[in-house]
Amino acid sequence: MTETAAPPVSRGEFIAIIAMLFATIALSIDAMLPALPEIAATLSPGAPNAAQLVVTSFVLGMGIGTLFVGPLSDAFGRKRVIMIGSGIFALAALACYIAPSLEMLLLARLVQGLGVSAPRAVSMAMVRDLFRGREMAQVMSFIMMVFTLVPAVAPLMGQGIIALADWRAIFLAYVVFSAITMLWLGLRQPETLPLANRRPLALGTLWTATKSLAQHRVVVVSILIQSLVLAALFATLSSMQGIFEIRFDRGASFPIWFGVIAIGSLWGSVLNSRVVMGLGMRRVVAGILTGQLALTLVTLLAVASGLMPEALAFPAHILWSIGLFGMMGLTMGNLNALAMEPVGHIAGLASSVILSISTVVSVLLAIPVGLAFDGTLVPLLTGVSVLLGAACLALRYGLPR
């Protein structure tokens, strides 16, 4: 078969390809952040906070779609499913471009999220096809390292497009990016799932395999912790533009500061790639969750009590944000590697269920925190403290040493 005859690419190129697939997600979220005020002014002037739903509706669609694309890739191959999903993503971006109302925009963003679920979940299965255990965690660290560079430039890209055209033109950039990624994947990356290892798409088989995931304690606890960690991330992303514009009066420079935060957060992936092989996934996750929770509680106490000097408020928020984003590089890859270790024989399905449930739950947890934004940092810091505290408890009692 032609899809399995191509020679394998180098490890470095494979990491770059997977990172580009992951980057589609970051670009679809972060490039929209500078546009939220204009979207609110154009489509929801009476309820400016509703513009945040442009972010969470996309994530919700991604979570729902993730449940289906893994089993489809187990049956029909990884590349084919990714290519179809990327096509849906691009078509939905065009629908977003012409959406006449906020409701239609949110619906198109939901469909766009459904499409992007394929490169998101199936690329994870491709990594599991080729790597396992701590080596998989290390590869995921390198992927996240490259992937993290996209948020550094995405808001600047969005702001630049708005300056040259308007916020709707951002969706045309998504079409171009998706076309480039599909071309690279289609021409260079061989199929990672041989025909002999594919599983027929049968509802009975899928249900049986899904039930088997629940029998693994590590899978269930990993899903719970990922849900809580992602909720903290999405709540922060939803509130960030408003915090910079209203609390700190730095809306115009928001893309630059977001880039600083994104580049600064590379420390998480760099550190994880160096220590995970020696310390193991669980110890790394426990350490970073505890540290970020402590930092969040100290920041919340200082802000809520009025002890935070105004001159230090903005630098403190930048440092806290760098810590939170850096936490992702030390948690998500490790938690996925822990969960995928006992279920490699159903990697596509396992990846779908794990990512789907954690994403949908995280959106449901993040929306109230984001909508609670009142012009101060208190709602966000309070919500993140609760989420990270619950994650620490789940890790300690769900996966004891």
Secondary structure, DSSP 8 states (H G I E B T S, - for coil): -HHHHS----HHHHHHHHHHHHHHHHHHHHTTGGGHHHHHHHH-TT-GGGGGHHHHHHHHHHHHHHHHHHHHHHHH-HHHHHHHHHHHHHHHHHHHHH--SHHHHHHHHHHHHHHHHHHHHHHHHHHHHH--HHHHHHHHHHHHHHHHHHHHHHHHHHHHHHHHS-GGGHHHHHHHHHHHHHHHHHHH---SS-GGG-----HHHHHHHHHHHHT-HHHHHHHHHHHHHHHHHHHHHHHHHHIIIIISS-STTHHHHHHHHHHHTHHHHHHHHHHHHHH-HHHHHHHHHHHHHHHHHHHHHHHHHT-S-HHHHHHHHHHHHHHHHHHHHHHHHHHHHHHHGGGGGGHHHHHHHHHHHHHHHHHHHHHHHHHT--SSSHHHHHHHHHHHHHHHHHHHHHS--
